[in-house]
Amino acid sequence: MSLILIIEQMLNGLQFGMMLFLMAAGMTLIFGVMGLINLAHGSLYMIGAFAAAAVAGWTGSFLLALMASLVVAALAGAIVELVVIRRLYDRDHLDQVLATFALILIFSEGTRWMFGSFPLFLDIPAYLSGPITLPGGIQYPLYRLTIIGIGLLVAIGLFTLISRTRLGIQIRAGESDREMIGALGVNISVLYTLVFALGAGLAGFAGALIGAIQSVQVGMGEPVLILAFVVIVIGGIGSIKGALVGSLLVGLTDTMGRFLLPNLFGLFMQPSAATSVGSSLASMSIYILMAGVLLFKPTGLYGRA
């Protein structure tokens, strides 16, 4: 096991964590501001990926595909908020879960009706394909480094939005006391629609970025949704900083666990058994991490009671 291979796996973990951050940031904003449990967030991730694949196939432009993923997912999120979610704010969380689960089924069948059951493929553009040489002679895919860089830029942009702008002040105030900011003249309905559209756009953007690495297919958002919930629990509900730290922890824990544990068990077990046991424990590692965090910080690393 060489040092270069370990560093490459750590970079893979960072890339995976940044993808999770794009999902979790929107979810934590929606839950923190609106108090809404949105199980359909993974469907918006899928919609962004399909929109990007379709536009890339029509135009041949990867940049247009990324823009389409943002716009289409944000529009879909705004429509969902206006038509469905707006009726759920004062309802019990169970009603929110049931309604957004129904949206998963609607989006999945609607996407299958439009695009078919076979996966689509989004090609990495030529200017982002191939490896790049890092210090130490490490060869690493340029596209994965680009995802890490985009994730950092989005994190900086969200921190700036939340802490430095008037909209960010309204979002933070809505998280603390929505009745008061409504009494001060802020249109809370418009604010909720904007926040939901922002979260949906980020999810769709993440789907487009990952669609160039994996295939674009119906149901691709649900496994990522589960991991995004783990991220939010670890980082703390409503905290962008918590979403970033939690995403990096989950990404690195999952990736390094899948890499290190089979090699560790391989020291005293047969290779096939070591791979099976190590992979199983690696799949559990992020949930063990979540349980450990909740033991000491029941609100998450940066959450509030």
C-alpha positions in Angstrom: 0.0 0.0 0.0 1.8 3.1 -1.2 1.6 6.7 0.0 0.5 7.8 -3.5 -2.4 5.4 -3.5 -3.5 6.6 -0.1 -3.4 10.2 -1.2 -5.4 9.4 -4.3 -8.1 7.7 -2.2 -8.2 10.8 0.1 -8.7 13.0 -2.9 -11.5 10.6 -4.0 -13.0 11.1 -0.5 -12.8 14.9 -0.9 -14.5 14.7 -4.3 -17.3 12.5 -2.9 -17.7 14.8 0.1 -18.0 17.9 -2.1 -20.7 16.2 -4.1 -22.6 15.3 -0.8 -22.2 19.0 0.3 -24.0 20.2 -2.8 -26.9 17.9 -1.8 -26.8 18.5 1.9 -26.4 22.3 1.7 -29.8 22.6 0.0 -31.4 20.1 2.4 -30.2 21.8 5.5 -31.3 25.2 4.3 -34.8 23.8 3.5 -35.1 22.0 6.8 -33.5 24.8 8.9 -35.7 27.6 7.4 -38.9 25.8 6.7 -38.8 22.9 9.1 -39.7 20.6 6.2 -38.7 17.0 5.8 -38.2 16.7 2.0 -37.7 13.1 0.8 -38.0 14.3 -2.8 -34.7 16.1 -2.7 -33.0 13.1 -4.3 -35.5 13.3 -7.2 -34.4 16.8 -7.8 -30.8 15.5 -8.0 -32.0 13.0 -10.6 -33.9 15.7 -12.6 -30.7 17.8 -12.8 -28.7 14.9 -14.1 -31.3 14.0 -16.8 -31.6 17.6 -17.8 -27.9 17.9 -18.2 -27.7 14.6 -20.2 -30.5 15.7 -22.5 -29.0 19.2 -23.2 -25.5 17.8 -23.7 -27.0 15.3 -26.2 -28.8 18.1 -28.1 -26.1 20.8 -28.0 -22.8 19.0 -27.4 -22.0 21.6 -24.7 -21.1 20.5 -21.2 -21.3 24.0 -19.8 -24.8 24.4 -21.2 -25.7 21.1 -19.7 -24.5 22.3 -16.2 -26.5 25.5 -16.6 -29.6 23.5 -17.6 -29.3 21.2 -14.6 -29.3 24.3 -12.3 -32.2 26.0 -14.0 -34.4 22.9 -14.6 -33.9 21.6 -11.0 -34.5 25.1 -9.5 -37.7 25.5 -11.6 -38.9 22.1 -10.7 -38.2 22.9 -7.0 -40.1 26.2 -7.2 -43.1 24.5 -8.9 -43.1 21.7 -6.3 -43.0 24.3 -3.5 -45.8 26.4 -4.9 -48.1 23.5 -5.8 -47.4 20.9 -3.0 -45.0 21.9 -0.3 -46.8 25.2 0.5 -49.7 23.2 1.9 -47.5 21.2 4.2 -45.8 23.8 6.4 -48.4 23.6 9.2 -48.9 19.9 8.9 -47.4 17.1 10.9 -43.9 15.8 9.8 -45.6 12.5 8.9 -47.8 14.3 6.4 -44.6 15.9 4.9 -42.9 12.5 4.7 -45.9 10.9 3.0 -46.4 13.8 0.5 -42.7 14.0 -0.5 -42.5 10.2 -0.8 -45.4 10.4 -3.2 -43.3 13.0 -5.2 -40.5 10.5 -5.5 -42.8 8.0 -7.2 -44.3 10.7 -9.5 -40.8 12.0 -10.5 -39.4 8.5 -11.0 -42.3 7.4 -13.2 -42.4 10.7 -15.1 -38.7 10.5 -15.8 -39.0 6.9 -17.0 -41.9 7.9 -19.2 -39.9 10.8 -20.8 -36.5 9.2 -21.1 -37.1 5.4 -20.9 -35.7 2.9 -18.5 -32.2 2.7 -20.0 -29.5 4.9 -18.5 -28.1 8.0 -20.2 -24.5 8.9 -20.4 -23.0 12.4 -19.9 -19.4 12.6 -21.4 -16.6 14.5 -19.7 -15.5 17.3 -22.0 -12.1 17.0 -23.7 -10.7 20.0 -21.7 -11.5 18.3 -18.4 -10.6 14.8 -19.3 -7.4 13.0 -18.6 -5.2 13.1 -15.5 -3.2 16.0 -14.1 0.2 15.7 -12.3 0.1 16.9 -8.7 3.2 17.5 -6.5 4.9 14.2 -5.7 4.2 12.8 -9.1 0.6 11.9 -8.3 -1.6 11.4 -11.4 -5.2 12.4 -10.6 -8.2 12.9 -12.9 -8.7 16.6 -13.7 -12.5 16.3 -13.7 -12.5 15.0 -10.1 -10.3 17.9 -9.1 -12.7 20.2 -10.8 -15.6 18.9 -8.7 -13.6 19.6 -5.6 -12.9 23.1 -6.7 -16.5 23.7 -7.7 -17.6 22.5 -4.3 -15.3 24.9 -2.5 -16.5 27.8 -4.7 -20.1 26.9 -3.9 -19.3 26.7 -0.2 -17.7 30.1 -0.3 -20.7 31.5 -2.3 -23.2 30.1 0.2 -21.3 31.4 3.2 -21.2 34.8 1.6 -24.9 34.7 0.7 -25.9 33.7 4.2 -23.6 36.1 6.1 -23.2 39.1 3.8 -26.4 39.7 1.9 -29.9 41.0 2.7 -31.4 37.7 1.5 -29.1 35.8 3.8 -30.2 37.9 6.8 -33.8 37.1 5.9 -33.0 33.4 5.6 -31.3 33.4 9.0 -34.1 35.4 10.5 -36.7 33.1 9.0 -34.9 30.2 10.6 -35.0 31.8 14.0 -38.5 33.5 14.0 -40.6 33.3 10.8 -43.6 35.1 12.4 -41.5 38.1 13.3 -39.9 38.6 9.9 -43.4 38.3 8.4 -44.6 41.0 10.7 -41.6 43.2 9.6 -42.8 43.1 6.0 -40.8 40.3 4.5 -42.9 38.2 2.1 -42.3 34.8 3.8 -43.9 32.9 0.9 -41.5 34.3 -1.6 -38.6 33.7 0.7 -39.6 30.0 1.1 -39.9 29.6 -2.7 -36.4 31.1 -3.2 -34.9 28.9 -0.6 -36.5 25.8 -1.9 -35.5 26.6 -5.5 -31.9 27.3 -4.3 -31.7 23.9 -2.6 -33.2 22.2 -5.6 -30.8 23.9 -8.0 -27.8 22.8 -5.9 -29.1 19.2 -5.9 -29.6 19.2 -9.7 -26.2 20.7 -10.2 -24.7 17.9 -8.1 -26.5 15.3 -10.2 -25.1 16.8 -13.4 -21.6 16.8 -12.1 -21.8 13.1 -10.9 -23.6 12.1 -14.1 -20.4 12.5 -16.0 -18.7 9.9 -13.8 -21.6 7.5 -13.3 -24.6 6.7 -15.6 -27.7 8.9 -15.4 -30.6 6.6 -14.5 -34.0 6.6 -12.7 -33.7 6.3 -8.9 -30.1 7.5 -8.8 -30.9 10.2 -6.2 -32.2 8.0 -3.4 -28.9 6.5 -2.2 -27.3 9.9 -2.2 -30.3 11.3 -0.3 -29.7 8.8 2.6 -26.1 9.9 2.8 -27.1 13.6 2.7 -29.4 13.0 5.7 -26.4 11.4 7.5 -24.4 14.5 6.7 -27.1 16.9 8.1 -27.4 14.9 11.3 -23.6 14.9 11.8 -23.1 18.6 10.9 -26.3 19.9 12.5 -29.6 21.0 11.0 -29.6 24.4 9.4 -25.8 24.9 9.4 -24.0 25.4 6.1 -20.7 25.0 8.0 -22.0 21.8 9.5 -23.0 20.5 6.1 -19.5 21.2 4.7 -17.7 19.6 7.6 -20.2 16.7 7.8 -19.9 16.1 4.0 -16.1 15.9 4.2 -16.2 13.6 7.2 -18.7 11.2 5.5 -16.9 11.3 2.2 -13.5 10.6 3.7 -14.8 8.0 6.1 -16.7 6.1 3.4 -13.9 6.2 0.8 -11.0 5.5 3.1 -13.0 2.7 4.9 -13.6 0.9 1.6 -9.9 1.2 0.8 -8.3 0.5 4.1 -10.5 -2.1 5.8 -10.2 -4.8 3.1 -6.4 -4.4 3.1 -6.4 -4.5 6.9 -8.4 -7.7 7.1 -6.3 -9.1 4.3 -3.4 -9.4 6.7 -5.0 -12.3 8.5 -7.9 -13.5 6.2 -8.3 -14.9 2.8 -8.5 -12.1 0.1 -12.1 -12.9 -0.8 -13.3 -13.0 2.8 -11.3 -9.9 3.7 -12.9 -8.0 0.8 -16.4 -9.1 1.9 -15.9 -8.3 5.6 -14.0 -5.1 4.9 -16.6 -3.8 2.5 -19.4 -4.6 4.9 -17.7 -2.7 7.8 -16.9 0.2 5.5 -20.6 0.5 4.6 -21.4 0.7 8.3 -18.6 3.2 9.1 -20.5 6.4 8.3 -23.4 5.3 10.5 -20.9 4.5 13.3 -19.5 7.9 12.8 -23.0 9.4 13.0 -23.7 7.5 16.2 -20.4 8.6 17.8 -21.1 12.3 17.0 -24.7 12.1 18.4 -23.4 10.5 21.6 -21.4 13.6 22.4 -23.3 16.3 20.4 -27.0 15.3 20.1 -27.6 18.4 17.9 -24.7 17.7 15.5 -21.4 19.4 15.3 -22.7 22.8 14.6 -26.4 22.5 15.2 -28.5 24.3 17.8 -30.9 22.8 20.2 
